[in-house]
Amino acid sequence: MKKPNKTNAMRILDSLGIEYEYFEYSTDDGKIDGISVADKLGEKRETIFKTLVTEGSDKELFVFVIPVEFELDLKKAAKASSQKSIHMLPLKGLTKNTGYVHGGCSPIGMKKSFKTYIDEAAVLNEKIIVSAGQVGLQIKLNTKALAKCVNAEFVDLI
């Protein structure tokens, strides 16, 4: 398999000396949700995490990384981020604020650094898989290295 063009997330990991594996998957069927990706890659679903961008009651943006099989608990997210309330960032704001598109949003390499939280379930896995910042491309890396790279806290989010 030919090497993919490096994404911003991959270049950042390279610059930090953080090892990762990359996986490409077909998007021809239109199925880019996390569960479909896990099935396409033949990986355990509990090791695949999705990146969600939210907006707090004070208009600040926050990033949450959670297992693909679950939904973000907005009350837990608000509590973790010290917000009165929190809601998903509308899709039209995703690319503008992060530089990423829906289905290809990586917690690494956004336009700005946003406060990031990773669900505590991640620590059950030495390595987890997240988007590489492009639809059809995922990266697998050490869970603690990811948290250090994006300055994230592990909290209960689901």
C-alpha positions as CSV (number, residue, x, y, z in Angstrom):
1,M,0.0,0.0,0.0
2,K,1.4,3.4,-0.9
3,K,1.9,5.9,1.8
4,P,-0.8,8.5,2.1
5,N,-0.1,12.2,2.0
6,K,0.8,13.2,5.5
7,T,-2.0,15.1,7.3
8,N,-1.3,18.0,9.7
9,A,-2.0,15.6,12.6
10,M,0.7,13.1,11.3
11,R,3.2,15.9,10.7
12,I,2.7,17.1,14.3
13,L,3.2,13.6,15.7
14,D,6.3,13.2,13.6
15,S,7.7,16.5,14.9
16,L,7.1,15.4,18.5
17,G,8.6,12.0,17.9
18,I,5.3,10.2,18.7
19,E,5.0,6.8,17.0
20,Y,1.8,6.0,15.2
21,E,0.4,3.6,12.7
22,Y,-2.0,4.8,10.0
23,F,-4.9,3.0,8.4
24,E,-6.8,3.8,5.2
25,Y,-10.3,2.7,4.6
26,S,-12.7,3.0,1.7
27,T,-15.3,5.8,1.8
28,D,-17.0,4.7,-1.5
29,D,-20.0,3.3,0.4
30,G,-20.5,6.6,2.2
31,K,-20.2,4.9,5.6
32,I,-17.7,7.0,7.6
33,D,-19.2,6.7,11.1
34,G,-17.0,5.3,13.7
35,I,-18.7,1.9,14.0
36,S,-18.4,1.4,10.2
37,V,-14.8,2.4,10.3
38,A,-14.0,0.0,13.2
39,D,-15.7,-2.8,11.1
40,K,-13.8,-1.8,8.0
41,L,-10.5,-1.8,9.8
42,G,-11.2,-5.0,11.7
43,E,-10.4,-3.3,15.0
44,K,-12.2,-3.6,18.3
45,R,-14.9,-0.8,18.5
46,E,-13.7,0.1,22.0
47,T,-10.3,1.2,20.6
48,I,-11.8,3.6,18.0
49,F,-12.6,7.1,19.3
50,K,-14.4,10.0,17.6
51,T,-13.6,13.7,18.0
52,L,-16.5,16.0,18.8
53,V,-16.3,19.8,18.9
54,T,-18.7,21.6,21.2
55,E,-19.6,25.2,22.2
56,G,-20.1,26.1,25.8
57,S,-22.5,28.6,27.2
58,D,-19.8,31.2,27.2
59,K,-19.2,30.6,23.4
60,E,-15.8,28.9,24.1
61,L,-15.1,25.8,22.0
62,F,-14.2,22.4,23.6
63,V,-13.1,19.1,22.1
64,F,-14.2,15.8,23.4
65,V,-12.8,12.4,22.4
66,I,-15.1,9.5,23.1
67,P,-15.5,5.8,22.1
68,V,-17.4,5.5,18.8
69,E,-20.1,3.3,20.2
70,F,-21.3,6.0,22.7
71,E,-22.8,9.4,22.7
72,L,-21.4,12.4,24.6
73,D,-23.2,13.1,27.8
74,L,-23.7,16.9,27.5
75,K,-24.2,17.3,31.2
76,K,-20.9,15.5,32.0
77,A,-19.2,17.6,29.3
78,A,-20.5,20.8,30.7
79,K,-19.3,19.8,34.2
80,A,-15.9,18.8,32.9
81,S,-15.5,22.1,31.0
82,S,-17.0,24.3,33.8
83,Q,-19.8,25.5,31.6
84,K,-23.5,26.0,32.5
85,S,-24.4,24.1,29.3
86,I,-22.7,22.8,26.2
87,H,-24.0,21.9,22.7
88,M,-22.5,20.4,19.6
89,L,-20.9,22.9,17.3
90,P,-23.0,23.3,14.2
91,L,-21.4,21.6,11.2
92,K,-21.0,24.9,9.4
93,G,-18.7,26.1,12.2
94,L,-16.5,22.9,12.2
95,T,-14.2,23.6,9.3
96,K,-14.1,27.3,10.0
97,N,-12.9,26.7,13.6
98,T,-10.9,23.5,13.3
99,G,-9.8,23.2,9.7
100,Y,-11.3,19.8,9.6
101,V,-14.4,18.4,8.0
102,H,-17.2,16.2,9.5
103,G,-15.9,12.6,9.5
104,G,-12.3,13.7,9.4
105,C,-11.9,15.7,12.5
106,S,-8.7,14.8,14.5
107,P,-8.0,16.0,18.0
108,I,-4.5,16.8,16.8
109,G,-3.6,19.8,14.6
110,M,-6.7,21.9,14.8
111,K,-6.4,25.6,13.7
112,K,-6.3,26.6,17.3
113,S,-5.7,24.7,20.6
114,F,-8.9,24.0,22.3
115,K,-9.3,22.6,25.8
116,T,-9.6,18.8,25.1
117,Y,-11.1,16.0,27.2
118,I,-10.7,12.3,26.5
119,D,-13.2,9.8,28.0
120,E,-11.6,7.9,30.8
121,A,-12.4,4.6,29.0
122,A,-9.5,5.4,26.8
123,V,-7.0,4.5,29.5
124,L,-8.2,0.9,29.4
125,N,-6.3,0.7,26.0
126,E,-2.6,1.2,25.7
127,K,-3.3,2.6,22.2
128,I,-6.5,4.1,20.6
129,I,-7.4,5.0,17.1
130,V,-8.5,8.5,16.1
131,S,-9.0,10.3,12.8
132,A,-5.8,11.4,11.1
133,G,-7.6,14.6,10.0
134,Q,-8.9,13.3,6.7
135,V,-11.9,11.2,5.8
136,G,-10.6,7.7,5.0
137,L,-7.5,7.9,7.2
138,Q,-7.1,6.9,10.9
139,I,-4.1,6.8,13.2
140,K,-3.4,4.5,16.1
141,L,-1.2,5.8,18.9
142,N,-0.4,5.5,22.5
143,T,-3.3,6.8,24.6
144,K,-1.2,8.8,27.0
145,A,1.0,10.2,24.2
146,L,-2.2,11.5,22.6
147,A,-3.3,13.1,25.8
148,K,0.0,14.8,26.3
149,C,0.1,15.9,22.7
150,V,-3.2,17.8,22.9
151,N,-2.9,18.6,26.6
152,A,-6.0,16.6,27.4
153,E,-7.6,15.5,30.7
154,F,-9.2,12.0,31.1
155,V,-12.7,12.4,32.5
156,D,-16.0,10.5,32.5
157,L,-17.9,11.8,29.4
158,I,-20.4,9.0,28.4
